[in-house]
Every structure is written in structure tokens, then in C-alpha cells.
Amino acid sequence: MKAQISVAYDARLFELFAAEDTDIGRASYTYRQEGDELVFFIQAQDATALRTLLHAITKVLGIWERSAHL
């Protein structure tokens, strides 16, 4: 299973994800800048692993988004 997430690029967000674990066993992701976007490429062995990793990434993105408005 595969998924992709694209968000507006920000160098600080790129660095934030550098500290995160990109492999959780049954799922992993890579990310890179593509133009003005930060693109995450997620691969998982099953739906549960995909959901877990998508949740982890979107949780960090949500915190990032909320902190930008402080």
C-alpha cells in the first residue's frame, strides 16, 4: 500500500521531520522538497500500518499548523 501527502514547503518543517523516525517496522516514509511543496511518500505492508503512519505524520503537521498561529 502506498500514499502521498503534499504540504507547503517550509525549511523548518523539513528539519522537524528530520528528527522523526521514518520507519516503524511495517511502514516507512521518505520525504523531499518538490518545488514549493514538501512531499511525503508512505509505503506500508497493510492498512493498519498505513493508518498508523498517516496518523503520526498528520499529527505532527497539525501541531505545526496550530503553532504557526501563536
Beta strands, then each sheet from edge to edge (+ up, - down):
strand 1: 2-8
strand 2: 27-34
strand 3: 37-44
sheet 1: 1+ 3- 2+
end
